[in-house]
Amino acid sequence: MTAQLDRLLFTQGGLCFFCRKLLPKADASVEHLVASANGGTNDEGNCVACCKTLNHLLGAKSIREKMQIVLNQRGNFQCPAVLAQASCPPPIASASPAIAVTPKPTPLHASANTTQTAFDLVVSDLRKRGASRPRKVATLSSTIKALLKNQQRAHSDGDVEAVIKELQRRGQLVVEETKVAYKLG
């Protein structure tokens, strides 16, 4: 696998396939676009190098789910690593520019007003998506996390869950098992 990782890093110019930032080998892993668990092969047409955090996040998701996660970023792909500098160092000059991260973002739970703003942001984004809204709770959670991250807001799993529960409480979201239906008007 190491030889394959070396080849992928070389062909990708030492950059993460998704975020296009310099990717040190120690932080890199082989991501199967079609997961091995879903019948994907180890050939180079199915494999890319990316950071370990993203590889773990994508896991055995279908190619459709992986593409949805990437598309949910709306703009330059942001590495999901909690410590961005540990997994994805700053972009090199020839790479795509990355969205800057604010030094100390305000947590969602800091005040009711902040939570309300995050809620309104999520509702607005979901309305814009129309028929392209996430249809599974896990995808909706990922979409909300990506949206809040793109808006440079700190968030926890509890904050995302609170937004989903508020959508349900207001009758704008119906969750049945793992599926989601919307009534956003």
C-alpha positions in Angstrom: 0.0 0.0 0.0 2.9 2.3 0.7 4.1 2.1 -2.9 0.6 2.9 -4.1 0.4 5.9 -1.7 3.8 7.1 -3.0 2.6 6.9 -6.6 -0.7 8.7 -5.8 1.1 11.5 -4.0 3.5 11.8 -6.9 0.8 11.9 -9.6 -1.2 14.4 -7.5 1.8 16.7 -7.1 2.0 16.0 -3.3 -1.5 17.6 -2.9 -4.7 16.2 -1.3 -7.1 15.1 -4.1 -10.0 16.9 -2.5 -8.7 20.1 -0.9 -5.6 20.6 -3.1 -3.4 21.4 -0.1 0.1 20.1 0.5 -0.3 16.6 2.0 2.6 15.2 4.0 3.0 11.4 3.6 2.6 11.0 7.4 -0.9 12.5 7.2 -1.9 10.8 3.9 -3.9 7.7 3.2 -5.4 6.0 0.2 -9.1 6.8 -0.4 -11.0 4.3 -2.6 -13.6 6.4 -4.6 -15.7 3.3 -4.8 -15.1 1.8 -1.3 -13.6 -1.7 -1.1 -16.7 -2.7 1.0 -18.8 -1.7 -2.0 -16.8 -3.7 -4.5 -14.2 -1.0 -5.3 -10.8 -2.2 -6.5 -7.2 -1.1 -5.6 -6.4 0.0 -9.1 -5.2 3.6 -9.5 -8.3 4.7 -11.3 -10.3 4.1 -8.1 -7.8 5.4 -5.6 -6.7 8.9 -4.6 -4.5 10.3 -1.8 -6.2 12.4 0.9 -5.7 13.1 4.6 -6.5 10.3 7.0 -9.4 12.4 8.6 -11.2 12.7 5.3 -10.6 9.1 4.5 -12.2 8.1 7.8 -15.1 10.4 7.2 -15.9 9.1 3.8 -15.4 5.5 4.9 -17.6 2.9 3.1 -20.1 5.5 1.8 -21.3 5.1 -1.8 -19.8 7.2 -4.5 -23.0 9.2 -4.6 -22.8 10.0 -0.9 -19.1 10.9 -1.2 -19.9 13.2 -4.1 -22.7 14.8 -2.1 -20.3 15.5 0.7 -17.9 17.2 -1.7 -20.7 19.2 -3.4 -22.1 20.3 0.0 -18.9 22.3 0.5 -20.2 24.9 -2.0 -16.9 26.4 -3.1 -13.3 25.4 -2.2 -13.3 22.1 -0.5 -12.4 22.4 3.2 -10.6 19.5 4.9 -12.7 18.2 7.8 -9.7 17.7 10.1 -10.3 19.2 13.5 -6.8 20.6 13.5 -6.5 21.9 10.0 -2.7 22.5 10.2 -2.1 18.9 11.5 -3.8 17.2 8.5 -3.8 19.8 5.8 -1.1 22.5 6.0 -1.7 25.8 4.2 -2.0 25.6 0.4 1.0 25.9 -1.8 1.2 28.7 -4.3 0.0 26.7 -7.3 -3.0 25.1 -5.4 -6.5 26.4 -5.3 -6.9 29.1 -2.6 -8.5 27.8 0.6 -11.1 29.7 2.6 -9.6 31.3 5.6 -10.5 30.1 9.0 -11.2 32.7 11.7 -8.9 32.4 14.7 -11.6 32.2 17.4 -15.1 31.5 16.0 -18.1 32.0 18.2 -19.6 28.7 19.4 -23.2 28.0 18.4 -24.3 27.5 22.0 -22.8 30.8 23.2 -26.2 32.6 23.1 -29.7 32.0 22.0 -29.2 34.7 19.3 -26.3 32.9 17.8 -28.2 29.6 17.7 -31.1 31.4 16.0 -28.8 32.8 13.4 -27.3 29.4 12.7 -30.9 27.9 12.5 -31.9 30.6 10.0 -28.8 30.0 8.0 -29.5 26.3 7.7 -33.2 26.9 6.8 -32.2 29.4 4.1 -29.6 26.9 2.7 -32.1 24.1 2.6 -34.7 26.2 0.8 -32.1 27.1 -1.8 -31.4 23.5 -2.4 -35.0 22.7 -3.4 -35.2 19.0 -4.6 -31.5 18.6 -3.9 -31.9 18.6 -0.1 -30.3 15.7 1.9 -32.6 12.7 2.3 -30.8 11.0 5.1 -30.1 12.2 8.7 -26.4 11.5 8.4 -26.2 13.5 5.1 -28.2 16.3 6.6 -25.8 16.4 9.6 -22.8 16.5 7.3 -24.5 19.3 5.2 -25.2 21.4 8.3 -21.6 20.9 9.6 -20.2 21.9 6.2 -22.4 24.9 6.0 -21.5 26.1 9.5 -17.8 25.5 8.8 -18.0 27.4 5.5 -19.6 30.3 7.5 -16.6 30.0 9.9 -18.7 29.1 12.9 -17.6 26.7 15.6 -20.0 23.8 16.0 -20.3 20.5 17.8 -22.3 17.4 17.1 -24.7 18.6 19.8 -25.2 22.0 18.0 -26.0 20.2 14.8 -28.4 17.9 16.6 -30.0 21.0 18.2 -30.6 22.6 14.8 -32.2 19.3 13.5 -34.4 19.0 16.6 -35.5 22.7 16.2 -36.4 22.0 12.5 -38.5 19.0 13.8 -40.1 21.1 16.6 -41.2 23.8 14.1 -42.7 21.1 11.8 -40.2 21.9 9.0 -38.5 18.5 9.1 -39.9 15.0 9.5 -37.5 12.2 10.5 -38.5 8.6 10.0 -35.8 6.2 11.0 -32.8 7.4 9.0 -34.8 9.3 6.3 -35.7 13.0 6.2 -38.6 14.8 4.6 -39.0 18.6 4.5 -41.9 21.0 5.0 -40.1 24.3 4.5 -42.8 26.1 2.6 
